Amino acid sequence: REDALADPPPQVADTGNRFLHLALRDRTALAALAHDADAVHRISDRLDLIGVYIHTRDAARPDRHAAARMFAPRYAIAEEAATGMAAGGLGALLHAHGLRVPELWFEQGHLMPEPSPSLLRVRVESDGSAIVKVWAGGRARIVRELGPVAA
């Protein structure tokens, strides 16, 4: 829904792995999100993306900079609980749009149908005019292990 979109506008971030980043106005919109896996797959094929990383700056706690969800049906990932490579891209985008803090903290996995909470930490280094490094890591907790995916 267009009324749920927020700034920055949708854009692709490529830190070695391409994701389409979409911002939503609040956590309620992020929680209610129902995506069309076929459409996400088609967009991912067309733009050569890993997937779509959808976030809101309205995180559950004030010490967190965003809450996010990641969908990558092109790689048989219905929804991922912790995606450092996408969080790194989000950190770079937020940095480019003026959020200049030493560390960014993103929550992911909390809003999955079967919650699998993670906390991602991103550091963005710049030389004053351009981003030169993006570091991503974090913490996750194993909730349940799945068997191998059939090829």
Rosetta constraint file for C-alpha pairs under 8 A:
AtomPair CA 1 CA 5 HARMONIC 7.27 0.50
AtomPair CA 4 CA 24 HARMONIC 5.36 0.50
AtomPair CA 4 CA 25 HARMONIC 5.48 0.50
AtomPair CA 4 CA 26 HARMONIC 7.74 0.50
AtomPair CA 4 CA 29 HARMONIC 6.27 0.50
AtomPair CA 5 CA 9 HARMONIC 7.97 0.50
AtomPair CA 5 CA 22 HARMONIC 7.48 0.50
AtomPair CA 5 CA 23 HARMONIC 5.80 0.50
AtomPair CA 5 CA 24 HARMONIC 4.43 0.50
AtomPair CA 5 CA 25 HARMONIC 5.70 0.50
AtomPair CA 6 CA 23 HARMONIC 5.14 0.50
AtomPair CA 6 CA 24 HARMONIC 4.92 0.50
AtomPair CA 6 CA 25 HARMONIC 4.91 0.50
AtomPair CA 7 CA 23 HARMONIC 6.07 0.50
AtomPair CA 7 CA 24 HARMONIC 7.80 0.50
AtomPair CA 8 CA 22 HARMONIC 7.82 0.50
AtomPair CA 8 CA 23 HARMONIC 6.44 0.50
AtomPair CA 8 CA 97 HARMONIC 7.38 0.50
AtomPair CA 9 CA 22 HARMONIC 6.91 0.50
AtomPair CA 9 CA 23 HARMONIC 7.01 0.50
AtomPair CA 10 CA 20 HARMONIC 6.94 0.50
AtomPair CA 10 CA 21 HARMONIC 5.59 0.50
AtomPair CA 10 CA 22 HARMONIC 4.73 0.50
AtomPair CA 10 CA 23 HARMONIC 6.91 0.50
AtomPair CA 11 CA 20 HARMONIC 5.65 0.50
AtomPair CA 11 CA 21 HARMONIC 5.46 0.50
AtomPair CA 11 CA 22 HARMONIC 7.01 0.50
AtomPair CA 12 CA 18 HARMONIC 6.54 0.50
AtomPair CA 12 CA 19 HARMONIC 5.55 0.50
AtomPair CA 12 CA 20 HARMONIC 4.32 0.50
AtomPair CA 12 CA 21 HARMONIC 5.95 0.50
AtomPair CA 13 CA 17 HARMONIC 7.98 0.50
AtomPair CA 13 CA 18 HARMONIC 5.73 0.50
AtomPair CA 13 CA 19 HARMONIC 5.66 0.50
AtomPair CA 13 CA 20 HARMONIC 6.50 0.50
AtomPair CA 13 CA 21 HARMONIC 7.04 0.50
AtomPair CA 13 CA 89 HARMONIC 5.36 0.50
AtomPair CA 13 CA 90 HARMONIC 7.42 0.50
AtomPair CA 13 CA 92 HARMONIC 7.99 0.50
AtomPair CA 13 CA 93 HARMONIC 7.21 0.50
AtomPair CA 14 CA 18 HARMONIC 4.40 0.50
AtomPair CA 14 CA 19 HARMONIC 6.69 0.50
AtomPair CA 14 CA 89 HARMONIC 6.60 0.50
AtomPair CA 15 CA 85 HARMONIC 7.56 0.50
AtomPair CA 15 CA 88 HARMONIC 7.37 0.50
AtomPair CA 15 CA 89 HARMONIC 6.08 0.50
AtomPair CA 15 CA 134 HARMONIC 7.99 0.50
AtomPair CA 17 CA 49 HARMONIC 7.40 0.50
AtomPair CA 17 CA 50 HARMONIC 6.61 0.50
AtomPair CA 17 CA 85 HARMONIC 6.73 0.50
AtomPair CA 17 CA 86 HARMONIC 7.64 0.50
AtomPair CA 18 CA 48 HARMONIC 7.12 0.50
AtomPair CA 18 CA 49 HARMONIC 4.80 0.50
AtomPair CA 18 CA 50 HARMONIC 5.71 0.50
AtomPair CA 18 CA 51 HARMONIC 7.45 0.50
AtomPair CA 18 CA 86 HARMONIC 7.92 0.50
AtomPair CA 19 CA 49 HARMONIC 5.31 0.50
AtomPair CA 19 CA 50 HARMONIC 5.71 0.50
AtomPair CA 19 CA 51 HARMONIC 5.24 0.50
AtomPair CA 19 CA 52 HARMONIC 5.42 0.50
AtomPair CA 19 CA 53 HARMONIC 6.40 0.50
AtomPair CA 19 CA 86 HARMONIC 6.37 0.50
AtomPair CA 19 CA 89 HARMONIC 7.59 0.50
AtomPair CA 20 CA 49 HARMONIC 7.03 0.50
AtomPair CA 20 CA 51 HARMONIC 6.54 0.50
AtomPair CA 20 CA 52 HARMONIC 4.76 0.50
AtomPair CA 20 CA 53 HARMONIC 6.09 0.50
AtomPair CA 21 CA 52 HARMONIC 6.05 0.50
AtomPair CA 21 CA 53 HARMONIC 4.93 0.50
AtomPair CA 21 CA 54 HARMONIC 5.75 0.50
AtomPair CA 21 CA 55 HARMONIC 7.60 0.50
AtomPair CA 21 CA 90 HARMONIC 7.10 0.50
AtomPair CA 22 CA 52 HARMONIC 7.55 0.50
AtomPair CA 22 CA 53 HARMONIC 6.42 0.50
AtomPair CA 22 CA 54 HARMONIC 4.72 0.50
AtomPair CA 22 CA 55 HARMONIC 6.34 0.50
AtomPair CA 23 CA 54 HARMONIC 5.85 0.50
AtomPair CA 23 CA 55 HARMONIC 5.02 0.50
AtomPair CA 23 CA 56 HARMONIC 5.53 0.50
AtomPair CA 23 CA 57 HARMONIC 7.96 0.50
AtomPair CA 24 CA 29 HARMONIC 6.54 0.50
AtomPair CA 24 CA 30 HARMONIC 6.54 0.50
AtomPair CA 24 CA 54 HARMONIC 7.18 0.50
AtomPair CA 24 CA 55 HARMONIC 6.02 0.50
AtomPair CA 24 CA 56 HARMONIC 4.99 0.50
AtomPair CA 24 CA 57 HARMONIC 7.95 0.50
AtomPair CA 25 CA 29 HARMONIC 6.87 0.50
AtomPair CA 25 CA 56 HARMONIC 6.04 0.50
AtomPair CA 25 CA 57 HARMONIC 7.55 0.50
AtomPair CA 25 CA 58 HARMONIC 7.42 0.50
AtomPair CA 26 CA 30 HARMONIC 6.53 0.50
AtomPair CA 26 CA 56 HARMONIC 5.54 0.50
AtomPair CA 26 CA 57 HARMONIC 6.99 0.50
AtomPair CA 26 CA 58 HARMONIC 5.11 0.50
AtomPair CA 27 CA 31 HARMONIC 5.97 0.50
AtomPair CA 27 CA 56 HARMONIC 6.20 0.50
AtomPair CA 27 CA 58 HARMONIC 5.51 0.50
AtomPair CA 27 CA 59 HARMONIC 6.51 0.50
AtomPair CA 27 CA 60 HARMONIC 7.66 0.50
AtomPair CA 27 CA 67 HARMONIC 7.38 0.50
AtomPair CA 28 CA 32 HARMONIC 6.12 0.50
AtomPair CA 29 CA 33 HARMONIC 6.09 0.50
AtomPair CA 30 CA 54 HARMONIC 7.57 0.50
AtomPair CA 30 CA 55 HARMONIC 6.99 0.50
AtomPair CA 30 CA 56 HARMONIC 6.89 0.50
AtomPair CA 30 CA 68 HARMONIC 7.64 0.50
AtomPair CA 30 CA 69 HARMONIC 7.71 0.50
AtomPair CA 30 CA 111 HARMONIC 7.93 0.50
AtomPair CA 31 CA 111 HARMONIC 5.72 0.50
AtomPair CA 35 CA 40 HARMONIC 7.67 0.50
AtomPair CA 36 CA 40 HARMONIC 6.24 0.50
AtomPair CA 37 CA 41 HARMONIC 6.02 0.50
AtomPair CA 37 CA 71 HARMONIC 7.93 0.50
AtomPair CA 37 CA 73 HARMONIC 6.08 0.50
AtomPair CA 37 CA 78 HARMONIC 7.67 0.50
AtomPair CA 38 CA 42 HARMONIC 6.22 0.50
AtomPair CA 38 CA 73 HARMONIC 7.66 0.50
AtomPair CA 39 CA 43 HARMONIC 6.17 0.50
AtomPair CA 40 CA 44 HARMONIC 5.95 0.50
AtomPair CA 40 CA 51 HARMONIC 7.25 0.50
AtomPair CA 40 CA 52 HARMONIC 7.20 0.50
AtomPair CA 40 CA 71 HARMONIC 7.78 0.50
AtomPair CA 40 CA 72 HARMONIC 7.47 0.50
AtomPair CA 40 CA 73 HARMONIC 6.97 0.50
AtomPair CA 40 CA 74 HARMONIC 7.96 0.50
AtomPair CA 41 CA 45 HARMONIC 6.15 0.50
AtomPair CA 41 CA 51 HARMONIC 7.77 0.50
AtomPair CA 41 CA 72 HARMONIC 7.26 0.50
AtomPair CA 41 CA 73 HARMONIC 5.53 0.50
AtomPair CA 41 CA 74 HARMONIC 5.09 0.50
AtomPair CA 42 CA 46 HARMONIC 6.15 0.50
AtomPair CA 43 CA 47 HARMONIC 6.01 0.50
AtomPair CA 43 CA 48 HARMONIC 7.99 0.50
AtomPair CA 43 CA 49 HARMONIC 7.75 0.50
AtomPair CA 44 CA 48 HARMONIC 5.34 0.50
AtomPair CA 44 CA 49 HARMONIC 4.47 0.50
AtomPair CA 44 CA 50 HARMONIC 6.55 0.50
AtomPair CA 44 CA 51 HARMONIC 5.90 0.50
AtomPair CA 44 CA 52 HARMONIC 7.83 0.50
AtomPair CA 44 CA 72 HARMONIC 7.99 0.50
AtomPair CA 44 CA 74 HARMONIC 6.70 0.50
AtomPair CA 45 CA 49 HARMONIC 6.59 0.50
AtomPair CA 45 CA 74 HARMONIC 7.31 0.50
AtomPair CA 50 CA 72 HARMONIC 6.00 0.50
AtomPair CA 50 CA 74 HARMONIC 7.05 0.50
AtomPair CA 50 CA 75 HARMONIC 7.21 0.50
AtomPair CA 51 CA 70 HARMONIC 6.99 0.50
AtomPair CA 51 CA 71 HARMONIC 5.57 0.50
AtomPair CA 51 CA 72 HARMONIC 4.13 0.50
AtomPair CA 51 CA 73 HARMONIC 7.18 0.50
AtomPair CA 51 CA 74 HARMONIC 7.16 0.50
AtomPair CA 52 CA 70 HARMONIC 5.70 0.50
AtomPair CA 52 CA 71 HARMONIC 5.35 0.50
AtomPair CA 52 CA 72 HARMONIC 6.44 0.50
AtomPair CA 53 CA 68 HARMONIC 6.74 0.50
AtomPair CA 53 CA 69 HARMONIC 5.82 0.50
AtomPair CA 53 CA 70 HARMONIC 4.48 0.50
AtomPair CA 53 CA 71 HARMONIC 6.65 0.50
AtomPair CA 53 CA 86 HARMONIC 6.55 0.50
AtomPair CA 54 CA 68 HARMONIC 5.49 0.50
AtomPair CA 54 CA 69 HARMONIC 5.30 0.50
AtomPair CA 54 CA 70 HARMONIC 6.30 0.50
AtomPair CA 55 CA 66 HARMONIC 6.36 0.50
AtomPair CA 55 CA 67 HARMONIC 5.47 0.50
AtomPair CA 55 CA 68 HARMONIC 4.08 0.50
AtomPair CA 55 CA 69 HARMONIC 6.38 0.50
AtomPair CA 56 CA 66 HARMONIC 5.43 0.50
AtomPair CA 56 CA 67 HARMONIC 5.48 0.50
AtomPair CA 56 CA 68 HARMONIC 6.52 0.50
AtomPair CA 57 CA 65 HARMONIC 5.81 0.50
AtomPair CA 57 CA 66 HARMONIC 4.27 0.50
AtomPair CA 57 CA 67 HARMONIC 6.52 0.50
AtomPair CA 58 CA 65 HARMONIC 7.72 0.50
AtomPair CA 58 CA 66 HARMONIC 6.20 0.50
AtomPair CA 58 CA 67 HARMONIC 6.89 0.50
AtomPair CA 59 CA 64 HARMONIC 6.05 0.50
AtomPair CA 59 CA 65 HARMONIC 6.53 0.50
AtomPair CA 59 CA 66 HARMONIC 4.98 0.50
AtomPair CA 59 CA 67 HARMONIC 4.90 0.50
AtomPair CA 59 CA 106 HARMONIC 7.99 0.50
AtomPair CA 59 CA 107 HARMONIC 7.34 0.50
AtomPair CA 60 CA 64 HARMONIC 7.53 0.50
AtomPair CA 60 CA 67 HARMONIC 7.42 0.50
AtomPair CA 63 CA 105 HARMONIC 7.58 0.50
AtomPair CA 64 CA 104 HARMONIC 7.22 0.50
AtomPair CA 64 CA 105 HARMONIC 4.94 0.50
AtomPair CA 64 CA 106 HARMONIC 5.89 0.50
AtomPair CA 64 CA 107 HARMONIC 7.18 0.50
AtomPair CA 65 CA 104 HARMONIC 6.00 0.50
AtomPair CA 65 CA 105 HARMONIC 5.43 0.50
AtomPair CA 65 CA 106 HARMONIC 5.84 0.50
AtomPair CA 66 CA 105 HARMONIC 6.92 0.50
AtomPair CA 66 CA 106 HARMONIC 4.88 0.50
AtomPair CA 66 CA 107 HARMONIC 6.45 0.50
AtomPair CA 67 CA 106 HARMONIC 5.51 0.50
AtomPair CA 67 CA 107 HARMONIC 4.68 0.50
AtomPair CA 67 CA 108 HARMONIC 5.84 0.50
AtomPair CA 68 CA 106 HARMONIC 6.97 0.50
AtomPair CA 68 CA 107 HARMONIC 6.25 0.50
AtomPair CA 68 CA 108 HARMONIC 5.03 0.50
AtomPair CA 68 CA 109 HARMONIC 7.64 0.50
AtomPair CA 69 CA 79 HARMONIC 7.19 0.50
AtomPair CA 69 CA 80 HARMONIC 7.24 0.50
AtomPair CA 69 CA 81 HARMONIC 7.55 0.50
AtomPair CA 69 CA 108 HARMONIC 5.92 0.50
AtomPair CA 69 CA 109 HARMONIC 6.72 0.50
AtomPair CA 69 CA 111 HARMONIC 7.49 0.50
AtomPair CA 69 CA 112 HARMONIC 7.81 0.50
AtomPair CA 70 CA 79 HARMONIC 5.58 0.50
AtomPair CA 70 CA 80 HARMONIC 5.55 0.50
AtomPair CA 70 CA 81 HARMONIC 7.59 0.50
AtomPair CA 70 CA 83 HARMONIC 7.29 0.50
AtomPair CA 70 CA 86 HARMONIC 7.97 0.50
AtomPair CA 71 CA 77 HARMONIC 6.40 0.50
AtomPair CA 71 CA 78 HARMONIC 5.72 0.50
AtomPair CA 71 CA 79 HARMONIC 4.67 0.50
AtomPair CA 71 CA 80 HARMONIC 6.52 0.50
AtomPair CA 72 CA 76 HARMONIC 6.53 0.50
AtomPair CA 72 CA 77 HARMONIC 4.90 0.50
AtomPair CA 72 CA 78 HARMONIC 6.20 0.50
AtomPair CA 72 CA 79 HARMONIC 6.78 0.50
AtomPair CA 72 CA 80 HARMONIC 7.92 0.50
AtomPair CA 73 CA 77 HARMONIC 5.00 0.50
AtomPair CA 73 CA 78 HARMONIC 5.60 0.50
AtomPair CA 79 CA 112 HARMONIC 7.26 0.50
AtomPair CA 80 CA 109 HARMONIC 6.91 0.50
AtomPair CA 81 CA 108 HARMONIC 5.73 0.50
AtomPair CA 81 CA 109 HARMONIC 4.01 0.50
AtomPair CA 81 CA 110 HARMONIC 7.77 0.50
AtomPair CA 81 CA 112 HARMONIC 7.50 0.50
AtomPair CA 81 CA 115 HARMONIC 8.00 0.50
AtomPair CA 81 CA 116 HARMONIC 5.73 0.50
AtomPair CA 81 CA 117 HARMONIC 6.56 0.50
AtomPair CA 81 CA 118 HARMONIC 6.50 0.50
AtomPair CA 82 CA 108 HARMONIC 5.93 0.50
AtomPair CA 82 CA 109 HARMONIC 6.49 0.50
AtomPair CA 82 CA 117 HARMONIC 7.90 0.50
AtomPair CA 82 CA 118 HARMONIC 5.79 0.50
AtomPair CA 82 CA 119 HARMONIC 7.64 0.50
AtomPair CA 82 CA 120 HARMONIC 7.28 0.50
AtomPair CA 82 CA 140 HARMONIC 6.98 0.50
AtomPair CA 83 CA 87 HARMONIC 6.16 0.50
AtomPair CA 83 CA 108 HARMONIC 8.00 0.50
AtomPair CA 83 CA 120 HARMONIC 7.99 0.50
AtomPair CA 84 CA 88 HARMONIC 6.01 0.50
AtomPair CA 84 CA 120 HARMONIC 6.66 0.50
AtomPair CA 84 CA 136 HARMONIC 5.39 0.50
AtomPair CA 84 CA 137 HARMONIC 5.96 0.50
AtomPair CA 84 CA 138 HARMONIC 7.71 0.50
AtomPair CA 85 CA 89 HARMONIC 6.69 0.50
AtomPair CA 85 CA 136 HARMONIC 6.98 0.50
AtomPair CA 86 CA 90 HARMONIC 6.34 0.50
AtomPair CA 87 CA 91 HARMONIC 6.09 0.50
AtomPair CA 87 CA 106 HARMONIC 7.32 0.50
AtomPair CA 87 CA 120 HARMONIC 7.07 0.50
AtomPair CA 87 CA 122 HARMONIC 6.95 0.50
AtomPair CA 87 CA 136 HARMONIC 6.88 0.50
AtomPair CA 88 CA 92 HARMONIC 6.30 0.50
AtomPair CA 88 CA 122 HARMONIC 5.96 0.50
AtomPair CA 88 CA 123 HARMONIC 7.93 0.50
AtomPair CA 88 CA 134 HARMONIC 6.02 0.50
AtomPair CA 88 CA 135 HARMONIC 6.52 0.50
AtomPair CA 88 CA 136 HARMONIC 5.48 0.50
AtomPair CA 89 CA 93 HARMONIC 6.21 0.50
AtomPair CA 89 CA 134 HARMONIC 8.00 0.50
AtomPair CA 90 CA 94 HARMONIC 6.09 0.50
AtomPair CA 91 CA 95 HARMONIC 6.02 0.50
AtomPair CA 91 CA 104 HARMONIC 6.75 0.50
AtomPair CA 91 CA 122 HARMONIC 6.16 0.50
AtomPair CA 91 CA 123 HARMONIC 7.33 0.50
AtomPair CA 91 CA 124 HARMONIC 6.70 0.50
AtomPair CA 91 CA 134 HARMONIC 7.77 0.50
AtomPair CA 92 CA 96 HARMONIC 6.10 0.50
AtomPair CA 92 CA 124 HARMONIC 6.36 0.50
AtomPair CA 92 CA 131 HARMONIC 7.40 0.50
AtomPair CA 92 CA 134 HARMONIC 7.03 0.50
AtomPair CA 93 CA 97 HARMONIC 6.23 0.50
AtomPair CA 94 CA 98 HARMONIC 6.39 0.50
AtomPair CA 94 CA 99 HARMONIC 5.39 0.50
AtomPair CA 94 CA 100 HARMONIC 7.95 0.50
AtomPair CA 95 CA 99 HARMONIC 4.69 0.50
AtomPair CA 95 CA 100 HARMONIC 5.42 0.50
AtomPair CA 95 CA 124 HARMONIC 7.26 0.50
AtomPair CA 102 CA 123 HARMONIC 6.33 0.50
AtomPair CA 102 CA 124 HARMONIC 7.47 0.50
AtomPair CA 103 CA 121 HARMONIC 6.62 0.50
AtomPair CA 103 CA 122 HARMONIC 5.71 0.50
AtomPair CA 103 CA 123 HARMONIC 4.96 0.50
AtomPair CA 103 CA 124 HARMONIC 7.52 0.50
AtomPair CA 104 CA 121 HARMONIC 5.69 0.50
AtomPair CA 104 CA 122 HARMONIC 5.04 0.50
AtomPair CA 104 CA 123 HARMONIC 6.41 0.50
AtomPair CA 105 CA 119 HARMONIC 6.76 0.50
AtomPair CA 105 CA 120 HARMONIC 5.62 0.50
AtomPair CA 105 CA 121 HARMONIC 4.75 0.50
AtomPair CA 105 CA 122 HARMONIC 6.47 0.50
AtomPair CA 106 CA 119 HARMONIC 5.76 0.50
AtomPair CA 106 CA 120 HARMONIC 5.00 0.50
AtomPair CA 106 CA 121 HARMONIC 6.50 0.50
AtomPair CA 107 CA 117 HARMONIC 7.25 0.50
AtomPair CA 107 CA 118 HARMONIC 5.85 0.50
AtomPair CA 107 CA 119 HARMONIC 4.69 0.50
AtomPair CA 107 CA 120 HARMONIC 6.23 0.50
AtomPair CA 108 CA 117 HARMONIC 6.00 0.50
AtomPair CA 108 CA 118 HARMONIC 5.30 0.50
AtomPair CA 108 CA 119 HARMONIC 6.39 0.50
AtomPair CA 108 CA 120 HARMONIC 7.52 0.50
AtomPair CA 109 CA 115 HARMONIC 5.68 0.50
AtomPair CA 109 CA 116 HARMONIC 4.78 0.50
AtomPair CA 109 CA 117 HARMONIC 4.43 0.50
AtomPair CA 109 CA 118 HARMONIC 5.86 0.50
AtomPair CA 110 CA 115 HARMONIC 4.92 0.50
AtomPair CA 110 CA 116 HARMONIC 5.88 0.50
AtomPair CA 110 CA 117 HARMONIC 4.64 0.50
AtomPair CA 110 CA 118 HARMONIC 7.32 0.50
AtomPair CA 111 CA 115 HARMONIC 5.90 0.50
AtomPair CA 112 CA 116 HARMONIC 6.94 0.50
AtomPair CA 116 CA 140 HARMONIC 7.79 0.50
AtomPair CA 116 CA 141 HARMONIC 6.99 0.50
AtomPair CA 116 CA 142 HARMONIC 7.30 0.50
AtomPair CA 116 CA 143 HARMONIC 6.06 0.50
AtomPair CA 117 CA 140 HARMONIC 6.35 0.50
AtomPair CA 117 CA 141 HARMONIC 6.75 0.50
AtomPair CA 118 CA 138 HARMONIC 7.39 0.50
AtomPair CA 118 CA 139 HARMONIC 5.62 0.50
AtomPair CA 118 CA 140 HARMONIC 4.24 0.50
AtomPair CA 118 CA 141 HARMONIC 6.72 0.50
AtomPair CA 119 CA 138 HARMONIC 5.53 0.50
AtomPair CA 119 CA 139 HARMONIC 5.22 0.50
AtomPair CA 119 CA 140 HARMONIC 6.42 0.50
AtomPair CA 120 CA 136 HARMONIC 6.97 0.50
AtomPair CA 120 CA 137 HARMONIC 5.71 0.50
AtomPair CA 120 CA 138 HARMONIC 4.17 0.50
AtomPair CA 120 CA 139 HARMONIC 6.36 0.50
AtomPair CA 121 CA 136 HARMONIC 5.66 0.50
AtomPair CA 121 CA 137 HARMONIC 5.29 0.50
AtomPair CA 121 CA 138 HARMONIC 5.12 0.50
AtomPair CA 122 CA 134 HARMONIC 7.05 0.50
AtomPair CA 122 CA 135 HARMONIC 5.48 0.50
AtomPair CA 122 CA 136 HARMONIC 4.46 0.50
AtomPair CA 122 CA 137 HARMONIC 6.60 0.50
AtomPair CA 123 CA 134 HARMONIC 5.78 0.50
AtomPair CA 123 CA 135 HARMONIC 5.03 0.50
AtomPair CA 123 CA 136 HARMONIC 6.57 0.50
AtomPair CA 124 CA 131 HARMONIC 6.98 0.50
AtomPair CA 124 CA 132 HARMONIC 7.88 0.50
AtomPair CA 124 CA 133 HARMONIC 5.98 0.50
AtomPair CA 124 CA 134 HARMONIC 4.62 0.50
AtomPair CA 124 CA 135 HARMONIC 6.43 0.50
AtomPair CA 125 CA 131 HARMONIC 5.85 0.50
AtomPair CA 125 CA 132 HARMONIC 5.74 0.50
AtomPair CA 125 CA 133 HARMONIC 5.05 0.50
AtomPair CA 125 CA 134 HARMONIC 6.25 0.50
AtomPair CA 126 CA 130 HARMONIC 5.40 0.50
AtomPair CA 126 CA 131 HARMONIC 4.11 0.50
AtomPair CA 126 CA 132 HARMONIC 5.11 0.50
AtomPair CA 126 CA 133 HARMONIC 6.87 0.50
AtomPair CA 127 CA 131 HARMONIC 6.58 0.50
AtomPair CA 127 CA 132 HARMONIC 6.65 0.50
